[in-house]
Amino acid sequence: MPSFKSLRAWQLAKDLSVESTRAVQAFPGGTRHPLADQLLRAAYSVPLNIAEGCGRKGARELRRYLDIARGSLLEVESALEIAGSLEYLTPEVQSRLQHLASETGRTLWGLLITVSQRTRS
């Protein structure tokens, strides 16, 4: 397995976590707001689990961590929807983050399929 840093899914997930960190500064109470805290923990979980999976032995372990990352990504998307409904994010910021989350999800899904095929071989 190549370095996690070379994986497009990790790169996008890292960008999503950085952009999410910037965005929650606009929440009431900033990063101390409960939704901001949850959004950030989920956003950080995505690249961290991709990286951890790459450090594990074998495709099955990698797939398990990629599954966890995907679950965290869905949590990010849900938190962004809630934050938008509460008007904690401008429509432009929410749209940008949702687009980045969608792109991350598509890329992560492709990586999951590739790794899953390896576990069957």
C-alpha distances in whole Angstrom, upper triangle without the diagonal:
4,7,8,11,10,10,13,14,13,16,18,18,19,22,23,23,25,27,28,29,31,33,34,36,39,39,42,41,38,35,37,38,37,35,33,32,31,29,28,26,25,23,22,20,18,16,16,15,12,11,12,10,7,9,10,10,9,9,12,12,10,12,15,14,14,17,18,17,19,22,22,22,25,27,27,28,31,32,32,34,36,36,38,40,41,42,40,38,39,38,37,34,34,33,31,29,29,28,25,24,24,22,19,20,20,16,15,17,15,12,13,15,12,10,14,14,11,13,17,16
4,6,8,7,8,11,13,12,13,16,17,17,19,21,22,23,25,27,27,29,31,32,34,37,37,41,40,37,34,36,37,36,34,33,31,30,29,27,26,24,23,21,20,18,15,16,15,12,11,13,12,8,10,12,13,13,12,16,15,12,15,17,16,15,19,20,18,20,23,23,22,25,27,26,28,31,31,31,34,36,36,37,40,41,40,38,36,37,37,35,33,32,32,29,27,28,26,23,23,24,21,18,20,19,16,15,17,16,12,15,16,14,13,16,17,15,17,20,19
4,5,6,7,11,12,10,11,15,15,14,17,19,19,20,23,24,25,27,29,30,32,34,35,38,37,34,31,33,35,34,32,30,29,28,26,24,23,22,20,18,18,16,13,13,13,10,8,11,11,7,9,12,13,14,14,17,16,13,15,17,15,15,18,19,17,19,22,21,21,24,26,25,26,29,29,29,32,34,34,35,38,39,38,36,34,35,35,33,31,31,30,27,25,26,25,22,22,23,20,18,19,20,16,15,18,17,14,16,18,16,15,18,20,17,19,23,22
4,5,5,9,9,6,9,12,11,11,14,16,16,17,20,21,21,23,25,26,28,31,31,35,34,30,28,30,31,30,28,26,25,24,23,20,20,19,17,15,14,12,9,10,10,7,5,9,9,6,8,11,14,14,14,16,14,11,13,15,12,12,15,16,13,16,19,18,17,21,22,21,23,26,26,26,29,30,30,31,34,35,35,32,30,32,32,30,27,27,27,24,22,23,22,19,18,20,17,14,16,17,14,12,15,15,12,14,17,15,14,17,19,17,19,22,22
4,6,8,9,6,7,10,11,10,12,14,15,15,18,19,20,22,24,25,27,29,30,34,33,29,27,30,31,30,28,26,25,25,23,20,20,19,17,15,15,13,9,11,12,10,8,11,12,10,12,15,17,18,17,20,18,15,17,19,16,15,18,18,15,17,20,19,18,22,23,21,23,26,26,25,28,30,29,31,34,34,34,31,29,31,31,28,26,26,26,23,21,22,21,17,18,20,17,14,17,18,14,14,17,17,14,16,19,17,17,20,22,21,22,25,26
4,6,9,8,7,11,12,12,14,16,17,17,20,21,22,24,26,27,29,32,33,36,36,32,30,33,33,33,31,29,28,27,25,23,23,22,19,18,18,15,12,14,15,11,10,14,14,11,13,16,18,18,17,20,19,15,17,19,17,15,19,20,17,18,22,21,19,23,24,23,24,27,28,27,30,32,31,32,35,36,35,33,31,32,31,29,27,27,26,23,22,23,21,18,18,19,16,14,17,17,13,13,16,15,12,16,18,16,16,19,20,19,21,24,24
4,5,5,6,9,10,11,13,14,16,17,19,20,21,23,24,26,28,30,31,35,34,31,28,31,32,31,29,27,26,25,23,21,21,19,17,16,16,13,10,13,13,9,9,13,12,10,13,15,17,17,15,18,17,13,14,17,14,12,16,17,14,15,18,18,16,19,21,20,21,24,25,24,27,29,29,29,33,34,33,31,29,30,29,27,25,25,24,21,20,20,19,15,16,16,13,11,13,13,9,9,13,11,9,12,14,13,13,16,17,17,19,22,22
4,5,5,6,8,10,11,12,14,15,16,18,20,21,22,24,27,28,29,33,33,29,27,30,30,30,27,25,26,24,21,20,21,19,16,16,16,13,11,14,14,11,12,15,15,13,16,19,21,20,18,20,19,15,16,18,16,13,16,17,14,14,18,17,15,18,20,18,19,22,23,22,24,27,27,27,30,31,31,29,26,27,26,24,22,22,21,18,17,17,15,12,13,13,10,8,11,11,7,8,11,10,9,12,14,13,14,17,19,19,21,23,24
4,6,5,6,9,10,10,12,14,15,16,18,20,21,22,25,27,27,31,31,27,25,28,28,27,24,23,23,21,19,18,18,15,13,13,13,9,8,11,11,8,10,13,12,12,15,17,19,18,16,18,17,13,13,15,13,10,13,14,10,11,14,13,11,14,17,15,16,19,20,19,22,24,24,25,27,29,29,27,25,26,25,23,21,20,19,17,15,15,14,11,10,11,9,6,8,9,5,5,9,9,8,10,13,12,13,15,17,18,19,22,23
4,5,5,6,9,10,10,12,14,15,16,18,20,21,23,26,26,29,29,26,23,26,26,26,23,22,21,20,18,16,16,14,12,11,11,8,5,8,9,6,7,11,11,10,13,15,18,18,17,18,17,13,14,15,12,10,13,13,10,12,15,13,12,15,17,15,17,20,20,20,22,25,24,25,28,29,29,27,24,26,26,24,21,21,21,18,16,17,16,12,12,14,11,8,11,12,9,8,12,12,10,12,15,15,15,17,20,19,21,24,25
4,5,5,6,9,10,11,12,14,16,17,18,20,22,24,25,29,29,25,23,26,27,26,24,22,22,21,18,17,17,16,13,12,13,10,8,11,13,10,10,14,15,14,16,19,22,22,20,22,20,17,18,19,16,14,17,17,13,14,17,16,14,17,19,16,17,21,21,20,23,25,24,25,28,29,28,26,23,24,24,22,19,20,19,16,14,16,15,11,12,14,11,9,12,13,10,11,14,14,13,15,18,17,18,21,22,22,24,27,27
4,5,5,6,9,10,10,12,14,15,16,18,21,22,23,27,27,24,22,25,25,24,22,20,20,19,16,15,16,14,11,12,13,10,8,12,13,11,13,16,16,16,19,21,24,23,21,23,21,18,18,19,16,14,16,16,12,13,16,14,11,14,16,13,14,18,18,16,19,22,21,21,24,26,25,23,20,21,21,19,16,16,16,13,11,12,11,7,8,10,8,5,9,10,8,9,13,13,13,15,17,18,18,21,23,23,24,27,28
4,5,5,6,9,10,10,12,14,15,16,19,21,21,25,25,21,19,22,22,21,19,17,17,16,13,12,13,11,8,8,9,6,5,9,10,9,11,13,14,14,17,19,22,22,20,21,19,16,16,17,14,12,14,13,9,10,13,11,9,12,13,11,12,16,15,15,18,20,19,20,23,24,24,22,19,21,21,19,16,16,16,14,11,12,12,8,8,10,9,6,9,11,10,9,12,14,13,14,17,18,18,20,22,23,24,26,28
4,5,5,6,9,10,11,13,14,16,18,20,21,24,24,20,18,21,22,21,19,17,17,16,14,12,13,12,8,8,10,8,6,9,11,10,10,14,15,15,17,19,23,23,22,23,21,18,19,19,16,14,17,15,12,14,16,13,12,15,16,13,15,18,17,16,20,21,20,21,25,25,24,22,20,21,22,20,17,17,18,15,12,14,14,10,11,14,12,9,13,15,13,12,16,17,16,17,21,21,20,23,25,25,26,29,30
4,5,5,6,8,10,11,12,14,16,18,19,23,23,19,18,21,21,22,19,17,17,17,14,12,14,13,10,10,13,11,9,12,15,13,14,17,19,18,21,23,26,26,25,26,24,21,22,22,19,17,19,18,14,15,17,15,13,16,16,13,14,18,17,15,19,21,19,19,23,24,22,20,17,19,19,17,14,14,15,11,10,12,12,8,10,12,11,9,13,15,13,14,17,18,17,19,22,22,23,25,27,27,29,31,33
4,5,5,6,8,10,10,12,15,16,17,21,21,17,16,19,19,19,16,14,15,14,11,10,12,11,7,9,11,9,9,12,14,13,15,18,19,19,21,23,27,27,25,26,24,21,21,21,18,16,17,16,13,13,15,12,10,13,13,9,11,14,13,11,15,17,15,16,20,20,19,17,15,16,16,15,12,12,12,10,7,9,10,6,7,10,10,8,11,14,13,13,16,18,17,19,22,22,22,24,27,28,28,31,33
4,6,5,6,9,10,11,13,15,16,19,19,15,13,16,17,17,15,12,12,12,9,7,9,9,5,6,9,8,8,10,13,13,14,16,18,19,20,22,26,26,25,25,23,21,21,21,17,16,18,16,12,14,15,11,10,13,13,9,12,15,13,12,16,17,15,17,20,20,20,17,15,18,18,17,14,14,15,13,10,12,13,10,10,13,13,11,13,16,16,15,18,20,19,20,23,24,23,25,28,28,29,32,34
4,5,5,6,9,10,12,14,16,19,19,15,13,17,17,18,16,13,14,15,12,9,12,12,9,9,12,12,11,13,16,16,16,18,20,21,22,25,28,29,28,29,26,23,24,24,21,19,21,19,16,17,19,15,14,17,16,13,15,17,15,14,18,19,17,18,22,21,20,17,15,17,18,16,13,14,16,13,10,14,14,11,12,16,15,13,16,19,18,17,21,22,21,23,26,27,26,28,31,31,32,35,36
4,5,5,6,9,10,12,14,17,18,14,13,17,17,18,15,12,14,15,11,10,13,13,9,11,14,13,13,16,18,18,19,21,23,23,25,28,31,31,30,30,28,26,26,26,22,21,22,21,17,18,19,16,14,16,16,12,13,16,14,12,15,17,14,15,19,19,17,15,12,13,15,13,9,10,12,9,7,11,12,9,10,14,14,13,16,18,18,18,21,23,22,24,27,27,28,30,32,33,33,36,38
4,5,5,6,9,11,11,15,15,12,10,14,13,14,12,9,11,11,8,7,10,10,7,9,12,12,13,15,17,18,19,21,22,24,25,27,31,31,30,30,28,25,25,24,21,20,21,19,16,16,17,13,12,14,13,9,11,13,11,9,13,14,11,13,16,16,15,12,10,13,14,13,9,10,12,10,7,10,12,10,10,14,15,13,15,18,18,18,21,23,23,24,27,28,28,29,32,33,33,36,38
4,5,6,7,10,11,14,13,10,8,12,12,14,12,8,10,11,9,7,10,11,9,9,13,14,14,15,18,19,19,21,23,24,25,28,31,32,31,31,29,26,27,26,23,22,23,20,18,19,19,15,15,17,15,12,14,16,13,12,16,16,13,15,19,18,17,13,12,15,17,16,12,13,15,13,11,14,16,14,14,17,18,16,19,22,21,21,24,26,25,26,29,30,30,31,34,35,35,38,40
4,6,6,8,10,14,14,10,10,13,14,16,14,11,13,14,12,10,14,15,12,13,16,17,17,18,21,22,22,24,26,27,28,31,34,35,34,34,32,29,30,29,26,25,26,24,21,22,22,19,17,19,18,14,16,18,15,13,17,17,14,15,19,17,16,13,11,13,15,14,10,12,14,12,11,14,16,14,15,18,19,18,20,23,23,23,26,28,27,28,31,32,32,34,37,37,38,40,42
4,5,6,8,11,12,9,9,13,12,14,12,9,12,13,10,10,14,14,12,14,17,17,18,20,22,23,24,26,27,28,30,32,36,36,34,35,32,30,30,29,26,25,26,23,21,21,21,18,16,18,16,13,14,15,12,10,13,14,10,11,15,14,12,9,7,9,12,11,7,9,12,10,9,12,14,13,14,17,18,17,19,22,23,23,25,27,27,28,31,32,32,34,37,37,38,40,42
4,5,5,9,9,6,6,9,9,11,9,6,9,11,8,8,12,13,12,13,16,17,18,19,22,23,24,25,27,29,30,32,36,36,35,35,32,30,30,29,26,25,25,23,21,21,21,17,16,18,15,12,14,15,11,10,13,13,9,11,14,13,12,8,8,11,14,14,10,11,14,14,11,14,17,16,15,19,20,19,21,24,24,24,26,29,29,29,32,34,33,35,38,38,38,41,43
4,6,8,8,4,6,9,10,13,12,8,11,14,12,11,15,16,15,16,19,20,21,22,24,26,26,28,30,31,32,34,38,39,38,38,35,33,33,32,29,28,29,26,24,25,24,21,20,21,19,16,18,18,15,14,17,16,12,14,17,15,13,10,10,12,15,15,12,13,17,16,14,17,19,18,19,22,23,22,24,27,27,27,30,32,32,32,35,37,36,38,41,41,41,44,46
4,7,8,6,9,11,10,13,12,10,13,15,13,13,17,18,17,18,21,22,23,24,27,28,29,31,32,34,35,37,41,41,40,40,37,35,35,34,31,30,30,28,25,26,25,22,21,22,20,17,18,18,14,13,15,14,10,12,14,12,10,7,7,9,13,13,10,12,15,15,14,17,19,19,19,22,24,23,25,28,28,28,30,33,33,34,36,38,38,39,42,43,43,46,48
4,6,5,7,9,7,10,9,7,10,12,11,12,15,16,16,18,20,21,23,24,26,28,29,30,32,34,35,36,40,41,39,39,36,34,34,33,30,29,29,26,24,25,24,20,20,20,18,15,16,16,12,12,14,12,8,11,12,10,9,5,7,11,14,15,12,12,16,16,15,17,20,19,19,22,24,23,25,28,29,28,30,33,33,33,36,38,37,38,42,42,42,45,47
4,5,8,8,6,10,10,9,12,14,14,15,18,19,19,21,23,25,26,27,29,31,32,33,35,37,38,39,43,44,42,41,39,37,37,35,33,32,32,29,27,28,26,23,23,23,20,18,19,18,15,15,16,14,11,13,14,11,10,7,10,13,16,18,16,16,20,20,18,20,24,23,23,26,28,27,28,31,32,31,33,36,36,36,39,41,41,42,45,46,45,48,50
4,6,5,5,9,10,9,11,14,14,14,16,19,19,20,22,24,26,26,28,30,31,31,34,36,36,38,41,43,42,41,38,37,37,35,32,32,32,29,27,28,26,23,23,24,21,19,21,20,16,17,19,16,13,16,17,14,14,11,13,16,20,21,18,18,22,22,20,22,25,24,24,27,29,28,29,32,33,32,34,37,37,37,40,41,41,42,45,46,45,48,50
4,5,6,9,10,7,9,12,12,11,14,16,16,17,20,21,22,23,25,27,28,29,31,33,33,35,39,40,39,38,36,34,34,33,30,29,29,27,25,26,24,21,21,22,19,17,19,19,15,15,17,15,12,15,17,14,14,10,12,15,18,18,15,16,20,19,17,20,22,21,21,24,26,25,26,29,30,29,31,34,34,34,37,38,38,39,42,43,43,45,48
4,5,8,9,5,6,9,9,8,11,13,13,13,16,18,19,19,22,24,24,25,28,29,30,32,35,37,36,35,32,31,31,29,26,26,27,23,22,23,22,18,19,20,17,15,17,17,14,14,17,16,13,16,18,16,16,12,13,17,19,20,16,17,20,19,17,19,22,20,20,23,25,23,24,28,28,27,29,32,31,31,35,36,35,36,40,40,40,42,45
4,6,8,7,6,10,11,11,12,15,15,16,18,21,22,21,24,26,27,27,29,31,32,33,37,38,37,37,34,32,33,31,28,28,28,25,23,25,23,20,21,22,18,17,19,19,15,16,19,16,14,18,19,16,17,13,16,19,22,23,19,19,23,23,20,22,25,24,22,26,28,26,27,30,31,29,31,34,34,33,37,38,37,38,42,42,41,44,47
4,6,5,6,9,10,11,12,14,15,16,18,20,22,22,24,26,27,28,30,32,33,34,38,39,38,37,34,33,32,30,28,28,27,24,23,24,22,19,20,20,16,15,17,16,12,14,16,13,11,14,15,13,14,11,13,17,19,21,18,17,21,21,18,20,23,22,21,24,26,25,26,29,30,28,30,34,33,33,36,38,37,38,41,42,41,44,46
4,5,5,6,9,10,11,12,14,15,17,19,21,21,22,25,26,26,28,31,31,32,36,37,35,34,32,30,30,28,25,26,25,22,21,22,19,16,18,18,14,13,16,14,11,13,15,12,11,15,15,13,15,12,15,19,21,22,19,18,21,22,19,20,23,22,20,23,26,24,24,28,29,27,29,32,31,31,34,36,35,35,39,39,38,41,44
4,5,5,6,8,10,11,12,14,15,17,20,20,21,23,25,25,27,29,30,31,35,35,34,33,30,29,28,26,24,24,23,20,19,19,17,14,15,15,11,10,12,11,7,9,11,8,8,11,12,10,12,10,12,16,17,19,16,14,18,18,15,16,20,19,17,20,22,21,21,25,26,24,26,29,29,28,31,33,32,33,36,37,37,39,42
4,5,5,6,9,10,10,12,14,16,18,18,20,22,23,24,26,28,29,30,34,34,33,32,30,28,28,26,24,23,23,20,18,19,18,14,15,15,12,10,13,12,8,10,12,11,9,12,14,12,13,10,11,15,17,18,14,13,17,17,14,15,19,18,16,19,21,20,20,24,25,23,25,28,28,28,31,33,32,33,36,37,36,39,42
4,6,5,6,9,10,11,12,15,17,16,18,21,21,22,24,26,27,28,31,33,31,31,28,27,27,25,22,22,22,18,17,19,17,13,15,16,12,11,14,14,10,12,15,13,12,15,17,15,17,13,15,18,20,21,18,17,20,20,16,18,21,19,17,21,23,20,21,25,25,23,25,29,28,27,31,32,31,32,35,36,35,38,40
4,5,5,6,8,10,11,13,15,15,16,19,20,20,22,25,26,26,30,30,29,28,26,24,24,22,19,19,19,16,15,16,13,10,12,12,9,8,12,11,8,11,13,11,11,15,16,15,17,14,15,19,20,21,18,16,19,19,15,16,19,18,16,19,21,19,19,22,23,21,23,26,25,24,28,30,28,29,33,33,32,35,38
4,6,5,6,9,10,11,14,14,15,17,19,20,21,24,25,26,29,30,28,28,25,24,23,22,19,18,18,15,14,14,13,9,10,11,8,6,9,9,6,8,11,10,9,12,14,14,15,12,13,16,17,18,14,13,16,15,12,13,16,14,12,15,18,15,16,20,20,19,21,24,23,23,26,28,27,28,31,32,31,34,37
4,5,5,6,8,10,12,12,14,16,17,18,20,22,23,24,28,29,28,27,25,23,23,21,18,18,18,15,13,15,14,10,11,13,10,8,11,12,9,11,14,14,12,15,18,17,17,14,14,18,19,19,15,14,17,16,13,14,17,15,13,17,18,16,17,20,20,19,21,24,23,23,26,28,27,28,31,32,31,34,36
4,6,5,6,9,11,10,12,14,15,16,18,20,21,22,25,26,25,25,22,20,21,19,16,16,16,13,12,14,12,9,11,12,10,9,13,13,11,13,16,15,15,18,20,19,20,18,18,21,22,22,19,18,20,19,15,17,19,17,15,18,19,16,17,21,21,18,21,24,22,22,25,27,25,26,30,30,29,32,34
4,5,5,7,10,10,10,13,15,15,16,19,20,21,24,25,23,22,20,19,18,16,14,14,13,10,9,10,9,5,7,9,6,6,10,10,9,11,14,14,14,17,19,19,20,18,17,20,21,21,18,16,18,17,14,14,17,14,12,15,16,13,14,17,17,15,17,20,19,19,22,24,22,23,27,27,27,29,32
4,5,6,8,9,10,12,14,15,16,18,20,21,24,25,23,23,21,19,19,18,15,14,14,12,9,11,11,7,7,10,8,6,9,11,10,11,14,15,14,16,19,19,19,17,16,19,19,19,15,14,16,15,11,12,14,12,9,13,14,11,12,16,16,14,16,19,18,18,22,23,22,23,27,27,27,30,32
4,6,6,6,9,10,11,12,14,16,17,19,22,23,22,22,20,18,18,17,14,14,15,12,9,12,12,9,9,13,11,10,13,15,13,14,18,18,17,20,22,22,23,20,19,22,22,22,18,18,19,17,14,16,17,14,13,16,16,13,14,18,17,15,18,20,19,19,22,23,22,24,27,27,27,30,32
4,6,5,6,8,10,10,12,14,15,16,20,21,19,19,16,15,15,14,10,11,11,8,6,9,9,6,8,11,10,10,13,15,14,15,18,19,19,21,23,24,24,22,21,24,25,24,21,20,21,20,16,17,18,15,13,16,17,13,14,17,16,13,16,19,17,16,20,21,19,21,24,24,23,27,29
4,6,5,6,9,10,11,13,15,16,19,19,18,18,15,13,13,13,9,8,10,8,4,7,8,6,6,10,10,9,12,14,14,15,18,19,19,21,23,24,24,22,21,23,23,23,20,18,19,18,14,15,16,13,10,13,13,9,10,13,12,10,13,15,13,13,17,18,17,18,21,22,21,24,26
4,6,5,6,9,10,11,13,15,18,19,17,18,16,13,14,14,10,9,12,10,7,10,12,10,10,13,14,12,15,17,17,17,21,22,21,23,26,27,27,24,23,25,25,24,21,20,21,18,15,16,17,13,12,15,14,10,12,14,12,10,14,15,13,14,18,18,17,19,22,21,22,25,26
4,5,5,6,9,10,11,13,16,18,17,17,14,12,14,13,9,10,12,10,8,12,13,10,12,15,15,14,17,19,18,19,23,24,23,25,28,28,28,26,25,27,28,27,23,23,24,22,18,20,20,17,15,18,17,14,15,18,16,13,16,18,15,16,19,19,18,20,23,22,22,25,27
4,5,5,6,8,10,11,14,15,14,14,11,9,10,9,5,7,9,7,5,9,10,9,11,14,14,14,17,19,19,20,23,24,24,26,28,29,30,27,26,29,29,28,25,24,25,23,20,20,21,18,16,18,17,14,14,16,15,11,14,16,13,13,17,17,15,16,20,19,18,22,24
4,6,5,6,9,10,13,14,12,13,11,8,9,10,6,6,9,9,6,9,12,11,11,15,16,15,17,20,20,21,24,25,25,27,29,30,31,29,27,29,29,28,25,24,24,22,19,20,20,16,15,16,15,12,12,14,12,9,12,13,10,10,14,14,12,14,17,17,17,20,22
4,5,5,7,9,12,14,13,15,12,9,12,12,9,9,13,12,10,13,15,14,15,18,19,18,20,23,23,23,26,28,27,29,32,32,33,30,29,31,31,30,27,26,26,24,21,22,22,19,17,19,18,14,16,18,15,12,15,16,13,14,17,16,14,17,20,18,19,22,23
4,5,5,7,10,12,12,13,9,8,11,10,7,9,12,11,10,14,15,14,16,19,19,19,22,24,24,25,28,29,29,31,33,34,34,32,31,33,33,32,29,28,29,27,24,24,25,22,20,22,21,17,18,20,17,14,17,18,15,14,18,17,15,17,20,18,18,21,23
4,5,5,8,9,9,9,6,4,7,7,5,7,10,10,9,12,14,14,15,18,19,19,22,24,24,25,28,29,30,31,34,34,35,33,32,34,34,33,30,29,29,27,24,24,25,22,20,21,20,16,16,18,16,13,15,15,12,11,15,14,11,13,16,15,14,18,19
4,6,8,9,9,11,8,6,9,11,8,9,13,13,12,15,17,17,18,21,22,22,24,26,27,27,30,32,32,33,36,37,37,35,33,35,35,34,31,30,30,28,25,26,25,22,21,22,20,17,17,19,16,13,15,15,12,12,15,14,11,14,16,14,14,18,19
4,7,9,11,12,9,8,12,12,10,12,15,15,14,17,19,19,20,23,24,24,26,28,28,29,32,34,33,35,38,38,39,36,35,37,38,36,33,32,33,30,28,28,28,25,24,25,24,20,21,22,19,17,19,19,15,16,19,17,14,17,19,16,16,20,21
4,6,8,9,6,6,10,10,9,11,14,14,14,17,19,19,20,23,24,24,27,29,29,30,33,34,34,36,39,39,40,38,37,39,39,38,35,34,34,32,29,30,30,27,25,26,25,21,21,23,20,17,19,19,16,15,18,16,13,15,17,15,14,18,18
4,7,8,6,8,11,11,11,14,16,16,17,20,21,22,23,26,27,28,30,31,32,34,36,37,38,40,42,43,43,41,40,42,42,41,38,37,37,35,32,32,32,29,28,28,27,24,24,24,22,19,20,20,17,16,18,16,13,15,16,13,12,16,16
4,6,6,7,9,10,11,13,15,16,17,19,21,22,23,25,26,27,29,31,32,33,35,37,38,39,41,43,43,42,40,42,42,41,38,37,37,35,32,32,31,29,27,27,26,23,22,23,20,18,18,18,14,13,15,13,10,11,13,9,9,12,12
4,5,5,6,9,10,10,12,14,15,16,18,20,20,22,24,25,27,29,30,31,33,35,36,37,39,40,41,40,38,40,39,38,36,34,34,32,30,29,29,26,24,24,23,20,19,19,17,15,15,14,11,10,11,10,6,8,9,7,6,10,10
4,5,5,6,9,10,11,13,14,15,17,19,20,21,23,25,26,27,29,30,32,34,35,36,38,39,41,39,38,40,39,39,36,34,34,33,30,29,29,27,25,25,24,21,20,20,19,15,15,16,13,11,12,12,8,8,10,9,6,9,11
4,5,5,6,9,10,11,13,14,16,17,19,20,22,23,25,26,27,29,31,32,33,35,37,38,39,37,36,39,38,37,35,33,33,32,29,28,28,26,24,24,24,20,19,20,19,15,16,17,14,12,14,14,10,11,13,12,10,13,15
4,5,5,6,9,10,10,12,14,15,16,19,20,21,23,25,26,27,29,30,31,33,35,36,37,35,34,36,35,34,32,30,30,29,26,25,25,23,21,21,20,17,16,17,15,12,13,14,10,9,12,11,8,9,12,11,10,14,15
4,5,5,6,9,10,10,12,14,15,17,18,20,21,23,24,26,27,29,30,31,33,35,36,34,33,35,34,34,31,29,29,28,25,24,24,22,19,20,19,16,15,15,14,11,11,12,9,6,9,9,6,7,10,10,9,12,14
4,5,5,6,9,10,11,13,14,16,17,19,20,22,23,25,26,28,29,31,32,33,35,33,32,35,34,34,31,29,29,28,25,24,25,23,20,20,21,17,16,17,16,13,13,15,12,9,12,13,10,10,14,13,11,14,17
4,5,5,6,9,10,11,12,14,15,16,19,20,21,23,25,26,27,29,30,31,33,31,30,32,32,31,29,27,27,26,23,22,23,20,18,19,19,15,14,16,15,11,12,14,12,10,13,14,11,12,16,15,14,17,19
4,5,5,6,9,10,10,12,14,15,16,18,20,21,23,24,25,27,29,30,31,29,28,30,30,29,26,25,25,23,20,20,20,18,15,16,15,12,11,13,11,7,9,11,8,7,10,11,9,10,14,14,13,16,18
4,5,5,6,9,10,11,13,14,15,17,19,20,21,23,24,26,27,29,30,29,28,30,29,29,27,25,25,24,21,20,20,18,15,16,16,13,11,13,13,9,9,12,10,8,11,13,11,11,14,15,14,16,19
4,5,5,6,9,10,11,13,14,16,17,19,20,21,23,24,26,27,29,27,26,29,28,28,26,23,24,23,20,19,20,18,15,16,17,14,12,15,15,11,12,15,13,11,14,16,14,14,18,18,17,20,22
4,5,5,6,9,10,10,12,14,15,16,19,20,21,22,24,26,27,25,24,26,26,25,23,21,21,20,17,16,17,15,12,13,14,10,10,13,12,8,10,13,11,10,14,15,14,15,18,19,18,21,23
4,5,5,6,9,10,11,13,14,15,17,19,20,21,23,25,26,24,23,25,24,24,22,19,20,19,16,15,15,14,10,11,12,9,7,10,10,7,8,11,11,9,12,15,14,14,17,18,18,20,23
4,5,5,6,9,10,11,13,14,16,17,18,20,21,23,24,23,22,25,24,25,22,20,20,20,17,15,17,16,12,13,15,12,10,13,14,11,11,15,14,12,15,18,17,16,20,21,20,22,25
4,5,5,6,9,10,10,12,14,15,16,18,20,21,22,21,20,23,22,23,20,18,19,18,15,14,16,14,11,13,14,12,10,14,14,12,13,16,16,14,18,20,18,19,22,23,22,25,28
4,5,5,6,9,10,11,13,14,15,17,19,20,21,19,18,20,20,20,17,15,16,15,12,11,12,11,7,9,11,8,7,11,12,9,11,14,14,13,16,19,18,19,22,23,23,25,28
4,5,5,6,9,10,11,13,14,15,17,19,20,19,18,20,19,20,18,15,16,16,13,11,13,12,9,9,12,11,8,12,14,12,12,16,16,15,17,20,20,20,23,24,24,26,29
4,5,5,6,9,10,11,12,14,15,17,18,17,17,20,19,20,17,15,16,17,13,12,15,14,10,12,15,13,12,15,17,14,15,19,19,18,21,23,22,22,26,27,26,28,31
4,5,5,6,9,10,10,12,14,15,16,15,14,16,16,17,14,12,13,13,9,9,12,11,8,10,13,11,11,14,16,14,16,19,19,18,21,23,23,24,27,28,28,30,32
4,6,5,6,9,10,11,12,14,15,14,13,15,14,15,13,10,11,12,9,7,10,10,7,8,12,11,10,13,15,14,15,18,19,19,21,23,24,24,27,28,28,30,33
4,5,5,6,9,10,11,12,14,14,14,16,15,17,15,12,13,15,12,10,13,14,10,12,15,14,13,16,18,17,18,21,22,21,23,26,26,26,29,31,30,32,35
4,5,5,6,8,10,10,12,11,11,14,14,16,13,10,13,14,11,10,14,14,11,14,17,16,15,18,20,19,20,23,24,23,26,28,28,28,31,33,32,34,37
4,5,5,6,9,10,10,9,8,11,11,12,10,7,9,11,8,7,11,11,10,12,15,14,14,17,19,19,20,23,24,23,26,28,28,29,32,33,33,35,38
4,5,5,6,9,10,10,10,12,11,13,12,8,10,12,10,9,12,14,12,13,16,16,16,18,21,20,21,24,25,25,27,29,30,30,33,35,34,36,39
4,5,5,6,9,9,10,12,12,15,13,10,13,15,13,12,16,17,15,16,20,19,19,22,24,23,24,27,28,27,29,32,32,32,35,37,36,38,41
4,5,5,6,5,6,9,10,13,11,8,12,13,11,11,15,16,14,17,19,19,19,22,24,24,25,28,29,28,31,33,33,34,37,38,38,40,42
4,5,5,6,5,7,7,10,9,6,9,12,11,10,14,15,14,16,19,19,19,22,24,24,25,28,29,29,31,33,34,34,37,39,39,41,43
4,5,8,9,10,10,13,13,10,12,15,14,13,17,18,17,18,22,22,22,24,27,26,27,30,31,31,33,36,36,36,39,41,41,42,45
4,5,8,10,11,14,13,11,14,17,16,15,19,20,19,21,24,24,24,27,29,28,29,32,33,33,35,38,38,38,41,43,42,44,47
4,5,7,8,11,11,9,12,15,14,15,18,19,19,20,23,24,24,27,28,28,30,32,33,34,36,38,38,39,42,43,43,45,48
4,7,9,12,10,9,13,14,13,14,17,18,18,20,22,22,23,26,27,27,29,32,32,32,35,37,37,38,41,42,42,44,47
4,6,8,6,6,9,11,10,11,14,15,15,17,19,20,21,23,25,25,27,29,30,31,33,35,35,36,39,40,41,43,45
4,5,5,6,8,10,11,12,14,15,16,18,20,21,22,24,26,27,28,30,31,32,34,36,37,38,40,42,42,44,47
4,6,5,6,9,10,10,12,14,15,16,18,20,21,22,24,25,26,28,30,31,33,34,36,36,39,40,41,43,45
4,5,5,6,9,10,11,12,14,15,17,18,20,21,23,24,26,27,29,30,32,33,34,36,38,39,40,42,44
4,5,5,6,8,10,11,12,14,15,16,18,20,21,22,24,26,27,28,30,32,33,34,36,38,38,40,42
4,5,5,6,8,10,10,12,14,15,16,18,20,21,22,24,25,26,28,30,31,32,34,36,36,38,41
4,6,5,6,9,10,10,12,14,15,16,18,20,21,23,24,25,27,29,30,31,33,35,36,37,39
4,6,5,6,9,10,11,12,14,16,17,18,20,21,23,24,26,27,28,30,32,33,35,36,38
4,5,5,6,9,10,10,12,14,15,16,18,20,21,22,24,26,26,28,30,31,32,34,36
4,5,5,6,9,10,10,12,14,15,16,18,20,20,22,24,25,26,28,30,31,33,35
4,5,5,6,8,10,11,12,14,15,17,18,20,21,23,24,25,27,29,30,32,34
4,5,5,6,8,10,11,12,14,15,16,18,20,21,22,24,26,27,28,30,32
4,5,5,6,9,10,10,12,14,15,16,18,20,21,22,24,26,26,28,30
4,5,5,6,9,10,10,12,14,15,17,19,20,21,23,25,26,27,29
4,5,5,6,8,10,11,12,14,16,17,18,20,22,23,25,26,28
4,6,5,6,8,10,11,12,14,15,16,18,20,21,22,24,26
4,5,5,6,9,10,10,12,14,15,16,18,20,21,22,24
4,6,5,6,9,10,11,13,14,15,17,19,20,21,23
4,5,5,6,9,10,11,12,14,16,17,19,20,22
4,5,5,6,9,10,10,12,14,15,16,19,20
4,5,5,6,9,10,10,12,14,15,17,19
4,5,5,6,9,10,11,13,15,16,17
4,5,5,6,8,10,11,13,15,16
4,5,5,6,9,10,11,13,14
4,5,5,6,9,10,11,13
4,5,5,7,9,10,11
4,5,5,7,9,10
4,5,5,7,9
4,5,5,6
4,5,5
4,6
4
